[in-house]
Amino acid sequence: MSLPLISVIIPTFNRSYCLAETLDSVLGQSFKNYELIVVDDGSTDATPQLLDQYAGLLTYLETCHAGPSAARNAGIGIARGDYIAFLDSDDVWLPRKLERQVDFFHKNPDARICQTEEIWIRNGVRVNPMKKHKKYSGWIFRQCLPLCIVSPSAVMVHRSVFYHVGLFDETMPACEDYDLWLRIAPHYPIYLIDKPLIIKRGGHDDQQSRTVPSLDRLRIQALCKLLGSGALPAELCGPALAELEKKCAVYANGCRKRGRADEAAAYDGLPAQYWARYESPDVSLPGRPQVS
């Protein structure tokens, strides 16, 4: 049996209310040389019964509940395609999404990752993304620093990229995509197909942005990890440190307002430790503030 060109990975947790539309949007793609892998992250709803209806059309992998990073990594672990495409279980693809990305890679054989534009739907109503969510194309590391501007549901990645930078960080309950793009963007241009080919649906109560508090704390964690890894090119350390300084100041200020003075002090002092490492390579880097 010939191997698929693309492995489509959908992590899902208690999304039986919308998962069928997501699956149907993959099965309705104009490009057919793919395998579909659904990783059920320990759902307790009707997800298994729903997936029974798709028997023979997908690979169904059940795991213990460990979060989206672990689910995506499990999918990558059994994927057979040269390219990996992710799709969140509340989003849908337009019919030519895979076709357009495959065509892009054929025309740009040195490219290793690209994403598409997207349509945003919130509570059933189309909305326009804010200016801060604008997507860019090419060497976009600096643009990736403030917040995540690469959508997992829009991206397609050559599997060799994961051999180079690693997989999703399973210790992060959210912002795991922000962390991954920061590890990819210094080494690979992330190209943009300037056409909306996915529908990103939001507003429901089980979104990570609603269920996981203090997302900036996790972005700080990702920046600290990146700066401490030794993998960031020297010319990009300055911009990363400047962003770390901004985020620590905002987070520390929020801690002070909530009476968490010790935590605020820890985050206030964190950027200086990284600036010291940047200015003197012999100084060891801490991981992140230890706050009781």
LINWOLIN-V253646 format. One record per backbone hydrogen bond with DSSP energy under -1.0 kcal/mol. CO is the residue of the C=O (numbers start at 1). NH is the residue of the N-H. If there is no record, write none. Layout:
# LINWOLIN-V253646
CO & NH
CO & NH
This chain:
# LINWOLIN-V253646
5 & 83
6 & 35
7 & 85
8 & 37
9 & 87
10 & 39
12 & 41
15 & 18
15 & 19
18 & 22
19 & 23
20 & 24
21 & 25
23 & 27
24 & 28
26 & 29
32 & 34
33 & 5
33 & 6
35 & 8
36 & 59
37 & 10
38 & 61
39 & 12
40 & 42
40 & 63
46 & 50
47 & 51
48 & 52
50 & 53
51 & 54
52 & 55
54 & 57
59 & 38
61 & 40
67 & 71
68 & 72
69 & 73
70 & 74
71 & 75
72 & 76
73 & 77
82 & 159
83 & 7
84 & 157
85 & 9
88 & 91
92 & 199
94 & 97
95 & 30
96 & 100
97 & 101
98 & 102
99 & 103
100 & 104
101 & 105
102 & 106
103 & 107
104 & 108
108 & 111
112 & 158
113 & 191
114 & 156
115 & 193
117 & 197
119 & 200
120 & 127
121 & 202
122 & 125
125 & 122
130 & 133
131 & 134
138 & 140
138 & 190
140 & 144
151 & 154
156 & 114
157 & 84
158 & 161
159 & 163
160 & 164
161 & 165
162 & 166
169 & 172
175 & 179
176 & 180
177 & 181
178 & 182
179 & 183
180 & 184
181 & 185
184 & 187
184 & 188
190 & 138
191 & 115
193 & 117
193 & 195
195 & 117
197 & 94
198 & 119
199 & 92
200 & 121
202 & 123
204 & 207
207 & 210
207 & 211
208 & 212
214 & 218
215 & 219
216 & 220
217 & 221
218 & 222
219 & 223
220 & 224
221 & 225
222 & 226
223 & 227
224 & 228
233 & 236
234 & 237
236 & 240
237 & 241
238 & 242
239 & 243
240 & 244
241 & 245
242 & 246
243 & 247
244 & 248
245 & 249
246 & 250
247 & 251
248 & 252
249 & 253
250 & 254
251 & 255
252 & 256
253 & 257
254 & 258
255 & 260
256 & 259
259 & 261
260 & 264
261 & 265
262 & 266
263 & 267
264 & 268
265 & 269
269 & 273
270 & 274
271 & 275
272 & 276
273 & 277
274 & 278
275 & 279
276 & 280
280 & 283
